[in-house]
Amino acid sequence: MGAGPSGLMSAHTLARLGYRNVTVFERNDRVGGKVHTFDGVVQAELGALLIFPDYEVVLGLADELGVPYLPDSQRKYILDENGALWEFQDFLRQRYDAEEIAVAMDNYAKALETFASVGASYTDLHPDLTLTFDAFVDKYDFEPVARLIRSRMVGFGFAYYEQVPAAYYMKIIGSLVQVGESELEAPPTVIFPLPKGFQALWEAVADPLDVRLNAEVTKISRAALPGGRPITVTINGQQELRFDRVIISAPLPSVADFLDVTDEERDLFERVRSNRFFVTVFAVLGLTNRDAWFFDANSSPDRINHVAVWTATSQRRVVSPNFAAPVFTAYQVAEWQATDAEVAEALRSDVSAAGGVVAEVLVQAEWPYFPHVGSDDLAAGFYDRVEALQGQLGTYYVGSGVSIETVEHAARYARDLVMTHFPDRNR
Ligand SMILES: Cc1cc2nc3c(=O)[nH]c(=O)nc-3n(C[C@H](O)[C@H](O)[C@H](O)COP(=O)(O)OP(=O)(O)OC[C@H]3O[C@@H](n4cnc5c(N)ncnc54)[C@H](O)[C@@H]3O)c2cc1C
């Protein structure tokens, strides 16, 4: 269930393995989940947009299905606490000397190598990966590298080094910053061009599959049935259907709302927390840049609600005559208790500090984002327990809650889970 990247990748892989009776239920009227290409007063990605070169599953699907993608040509800068903009390398050089950078690069490369296995799985986790990332960076001594990447981690919604266990960052940091011959490099990214955007890839994946839209799974019942099979799935509170197995890609904290959870499932899913992530597409006066700015000064917990990154939305179609003005997309991690007015005020103040004025908000999306657990739960083997659940009572879990919040990781985990647990029927 769920027609985001993980649900669709599960169904796509099952189809490849020769399974015919596979149905994907999606409560929205579109596929894609947190991949959402908006086409209204403006065209913009309200969810995922960037593809890194090591996204083998996503790029493999795009090649297989003939969905075009392009190198991302937008220039990316880091905005420092004094309002100055820096290119990736220069930000580092103006803060650290060559010796400090060389030592940090070396230590970072060693840490990536030592903890490479977290890229594939969180099971049997090394205890140091349960430290908060700032403590981990101190221990492995690569603070300059971590500082360079901090505004990107917050900009991508993963929030704060002081709060999030190192396992999560170490799983993805190698995609964001690599050790080159003599300097750190941010690998070039790829985008799916508007107007079709990133969602078109998931529409192409969904096309040959049996995907039911506007079909919310409201109940899954396994308990009364011996061995858990068949499983009864209720759609929109009305239609009951029977299946041998279910793959769940809904956010883990929501699973107890529709599944007859066991004590173990309930206990695990209650531990998961998420960030609140706003995406606001707005017309702005007084700013003319065509770039992406990562706000270094807003990448600590005391600056929650403020803009973590904004990008000039280069391809657009706007209908109001006001909009000779450039259109930007801003990303904000927000407090759960913040009001919409407070989030809007934080955006206005950041735009104003940069010399601009928000002329009009064109569209906004709010997402529960980056499901994760804290250091204690990680250390207590949260993911070992989740992995032990896979296949129990004919139930499997995929999605960002069991991998991490990127399209590639969600899709890769789903593909690997199906390949591991479902025998190939073509043989
Ligand atoms: C603003 C933003 C920017 C991002 N940028 C990037 C990026 O640049 N690069 C990148 O790799 N990733 C990015 N991501 C992350 C990426 O989009 C997600 O990690 C990915 O979409 C997760 O896939 P998923 O299948 O686990 O979940 P989702 O995409 O959330 O899909 C889950 C689906 O399940 C459906 N569902 C839930 N409950 C039910 C139910 N009861 N019945 C039926 N259907 C249900 C939902 O409607 C949804 O469609 C971004 C995300 C956001 C929000």
The ligand as an SDF file (V2000), in Angstrom:
LIG
                    3D

 53 58  0  0  0  0  0  0  0  0999 V2000
   10.2590   18.7950    0.3320 C   0  0  0  0  0  0  0  0  0  0  0  0
   10.9420   17.4760    0.0710 C   0  0  0  0  0  0  0  0  0  0  0  0
   12.1340   17.4630   -0.6460 C   0  0  0  0  0  0  0  0  0  0  0  0
   12.7720   16.2540   -0.8880 C   0  0  0  0  0  0  0  0  0  0  0  0
   13.9060   16.2540   -1.6530 N   0  0  0  0  0  0  0  0  0  0  0  0
   14.4740   15.0770   -1.9770 C   0  0  0  0  0  0  0  0  0  0  0  0
   15.5470   15.0480   -2.9140 C   0  0  0  0  0  0  0  0  0  0  0  0
   15.9430   16.0890   -3.4590 O   0  0  0  0  0  0  0  0  0  0  0  0
   16.1170   13.8500   -3.2120 N   0  0  0  0  0  0  0  0  0  0  0  0
   15.6630   12.6890   -2.6440 C   0  0  0  0  0  0  0  0  0  0  0  0
   16.2250   11.6140   -2.9430 O   0  0  0  0  0  0  0  0  0  0  0  0
   14.6230   12.6830   -1.7750 N   0  0  0  0  0  0  0  0  0  0  0  0
   14.0150   13.8410   -1.4420 C   0  0  0  0  0  0  0  0  0  0  0  0
   12.9250   13.8490   -0.6230 N   0  0  0  0  0  0  0  0  0  0  0  0
   12.5290   12.5910    0.0660 C   0  0  0  0  0  0  0  0  0  0  0  0
   11.6790   11.6580   -0.7900 C   0  0  0  0  0  0  0  0  0  0  0  0
   10.6570   12.3400   -1.4630 O   0  0  0  0  0  0  0  0  0  0  0  0
   11.0800   10.5850    0.1210 C   0  0  0  0  0  0  0  0  0  0  0  0
   12.1000   10.0060    0.8700 O   0  0  0  0  0  0  0  0  0  0  0  0
   10.3580    9.4780   -0.6390 C   0  0  0  0  0  0  0  0  0  0  0  0
    9.2710   10.0100   -1.3640 O   0  0  0  0  0  0  0  0  0  0  0  0
    9.8720    8.4190    0.3540 C   0  0  0  0  0  0  0  0  0  0  0  0
    9.1650    7.4250   -0.3330 O   0  0  0  0  0  0  0  0  0  0  0  0
    8.1310    6.4990    0.4550 P   0  0  0  0  0  0  0  0  0  0  0  0
    7.5170    5.6180   -0.5430 O   0  0  0  0  0  0  0  0  0  0  0  0
    8.8130    5.9290    1.6250 O   0  0  0  0  0  0  0  0  0  0  0  0
    7.0330    7.5060    1.0850 O   0  0  0  0  0  0  0  0  0  0  0  0
    6.0800    8.5460    0.4170 P   0  0  0  0  0  0  0  0  0  0  0  0
    6.7110    9.2050   -0.7360 O   0  0  0  0  0  0  0  0  0  0  0  0
    5.6110    9.4140    1.5350 O   0  0  0  0  0  0  0  0  0  0  0  0
    4.8550    7.6690   -0.1120 O   0  0  0  0  0  0  0  0  0  0  0  0
    3.9550    7.0160    0.7720 C   0  0  0  0  0  0  0  0  0  0  0  0
    2.5860    6.9600    0.0920 C   0  0  0  0  0  0  0  0  0  0  0  0
    1.7080    6.1950    0.9030 O   0  0  0  0  0  0  0  0  0  0  0  0
    0.4180    6.8010    0.8520 C   0  0  0  0  0  0  0  0  0  0  0  0
   -0.3480    6.3760    2.0200 N   0  0  0  0  0  0  0  0  0  0  0  0
   -0.0640    6.6370    3.3290 C   0  0  0  0  0  0  0  0  0  0  0  0
   -1.0170    6.0900    4.1230 N   0  0  0  0  0  0  0  0  0  0  0  0
   -1.8780    5.4550    3.3020 C   0  0  0  0  0  0  0  0  0  0  0  0
   -3.0580    4.6890    3.5280 C   0  0  0  0  0  0  0  0  0  0  0  0
   -3.5290    4.4700    4.7670 N   0  0  0  0  0  0  0  0  0  0  0  0
   -3.7050    4.1860    2.4550 N   0  0  0  0  0  0  0  0  0  0  0  0
   -3.2430    4.3820    1.1920 C   0  0  0  0  0  0  0  0  0  0  0  0
   -2.1320    5.1260    0.9200 N   0  0  0  0  0  0  0  0  0  0  0  0
   -1.4740    5.6360    1.9730 C   0  0  0  0  0  0  0  0  0  0  0  0
    0.7510    8.2840    0.8400 C   0  0  0  0  0  0  0  0  0  0  0  0
   -0.3610    9.0320    0.3620 O   0  0  0  0  0  0  0  0  0  0  0  0
    1.9520    8.3160   -0.1000 C   0  0  0  0  0  0  0  0  0  0  0  0
    1.5680    8.4930   -1.4410 O   0  0  0  0  0  0  0  0  0  0  0  0
   12.2280   15.0440   -0.3980 C   0  0  0  0  0  0  0  0  0  0  0  0
   11.0120   15.0580    0.2920 C   0  0  0  0  0  0  0  0  0  0  0  0
   10.3690   16.2660    0.5260 C   0  0  0  0  0  0  0  0  0  0  0  0
    9.0570   16.2810    1.2500 C   0  0  0  0  0  0  0  0  0  0  0  0
  1  2  1  0
  2  3  1  0
  2 52  2  0
  3  4  2  0
  4  5  1  0
  4 50  1  0
  5  6  2  0
  6  7  1  0
  6 13  1  0
  7  8  2  0
  7  9  1  0
  9 10  1  0
 10 11  2  0
 10 12  1  0
 12 13  2  0
 13 14  1  0
 14 15  1  0
 14 50  1  0
 15 16  1  0
 16 17  1  0
 16 18  1  0
 18 19  1  0
 18 20  1  0
 20 21  1  0
 20 22  1  0
 22 23  1  0
 23 24  1  0
 24 25  2  0
 24 26  1  0
 24 27  1  0
 27 28  1  0
 28 29  2  0
 28 30  1  0
 28 31  1  0
 31 32  1  0
 32 33  1  0
 33 34  1  0
 33 48  1  0
 34 35  1  0
 35 36  1  0
 35 46  1  0
 36 37  1  0
 36 45  1  0
 37 38  2  0
 38 39  1  0
 39 40  1  0
 39 45  2  0
 40 41  1  0
 40 42  2  0
 42 43  1  0
 43 44  2  0
 44 45  1  0
 46 47  1  0
 46 48  1  0
 48 49  1  0
 50 51  2  0
 51 52  1  0
 52 53  1  0
M  END
$$$$
